Amino acid sequence: MNKKFIFFYLTLLFSNNDVDYKINFWGIPAANCSYSIVDTFFHEIPSKKIQYKVETISLYDFFYPVKNNYTIIFDEKTYNLLYYEKNSFQPKVVNNIKTNFSNDIVSYSNGNIVDENETNIFILLYLLGKQNFNIIERFPIIDREGKKFSYNLESLEKKHSYYLSLKPISKSDFSIVEDTDIFTWGLFLDNTKNYIFIDNEKNLIDQCIFKKGIIKLTATRIK
């Protein structure tokens, strides 16, 4: 079988969960976000593929259009990242990122490696939705396109809700891109307060709230 074909996902639609979110900025509808996860094979490894698509709407699309597509593939047994791709557009910032996979090593085009004890924010959110903390503990570091962050998860008083804090491990770490997209950038800003609320019955993230100063961004699942 053509290995390039396998590399380009060979998706098997054994399961397909599509979830839509509405993103509000300062209480005003700003973007639509769609999330899907399917079973697939990657280099003959049974895996799962996550896709996020974010696109601005209404006035935000007129004044500051954003269109982002993220693809994440991880090993369904180990939850290790196997592949990351992002194609994003916003005024003055365009990102096109793809990782390489060779000899069981995931790397970026600049040589930065994603180690086995590292995950990315999308896999972390998937595991948090399932509240699979035994697996989460295996990944103390988040890779954000080559830059490394430590993080801390705290349970809030409201059941199935969490506070996520992120901190860069080293100022000398460099991302594969000079400027990342606005949503990724905002999530990883210093002193950003990230609140995540889980639908325990559906094992899905129901709502995320990101705050920094007077800025507030909310992503709410459309039911």
Long-range contacts (C-beta under 8 A, 24 or more apart in sequence): 3-43, 6-41, 6-42, 6-43, 6-44, 7-42, 7-43, 7-101, 9-40, 9-41, 9-42, 9-49, 9-73, 10-40, 10-41, 10-42, 11-38, 11-39, 11-40, 11-49, 12-38, 12-39, 12-40, 12-41, 13-38, 13-39, 14-38, 14-39, 15-39, 19-204, 19-221, 20-221, 20-222, 21-219, 21-220, 21-221, 21-222, 22-219, 22-220, 22-222, 23-54, 23-217, 23-218, 23-219, 24-217, 24-218, 24-219, 24-220, 25-60, 25-215, 25-216, 25-217, 26-215, 26-216, 27-216, 27-218, 28-58, 28-59, 28-60, 29-57, 29-58, 30-56, 30-57, 30-58, 30-60, 30-217, 31-55, 31-56, 31-57, 31-60, 31-66, 32-57, 33-219, 37-126, 39-76, 40-73, 42-73, 42-82, 42-83, 42-101, 43-82, 43-101, 45-75, 45-82, 46-75, 46-76, 46-77, 47-73, 47-74, 47-75, 47-76, 47-82, 48-73, 48-74, 48-76, 49-73, 50-74, 50-122, 50-123, 50-126, 52-122, 54-183, 64-90, 64-91, 65-89, 65-90, 65-91, 66-90, 66-181, 66-182, 66-183, 68-181, 68-183, 70-122, 72-120, 72-122, 72-123, 74-123, 78-116, 79-119, 79-123, 79-127, 79-135, 79-138, 79-139, 80-116, 80-119, 81-106, 81-114, 81-118, 81-119, 81-120, 81-123, 81-143, 82-106, 84-114, 84-120, 84-145, 86-145, 86-181, 88-180, 88-181, 90-181, 90-182, 93-179, 93-180, 93-181, 93-182, 95-177, 95-180, 95-181, 97-145, 97-176, 97-177, 108-145, 108-146, 108-176, 109-176, 110-146, 110-174, 110-176, 112-146, 112-174, 112-176, 114-143, 115-141, 117-141, 118-142, 118-143, 118-148, 119-143, 120-144, 121-184, 121-187, 124-151, 125-196, 125-205, 128-153, 128-162, 128-196, 128-198, 128-205, 129-198, 129-203, 129-204, 129-205, 130-203, 131-160, 131-198, 131-200, 131-203, 141-169, 142-166, 144-175, 144-180, 144-184, 144-188, 145-175, 145-176, 145-177, 145-180, 145-184, 146-173, 146-174, 146-175, 146-176, 147-173, 147-174, 147-175, 147-188, 148-173, 149-188, 156-195, 158-197, 159-200, 160-197, 160-198, 160-199, 160-200, 161-195, 161-196, 161-197, 161-198, 162-195, 162-196, 162-198, 163-193, 163-194, 163-195, 163-196, 164-194, 164-195, 164-196, 165-193, 165-194, 166-192, 166-194, 186-210, 186-212, 186-215, 186-217
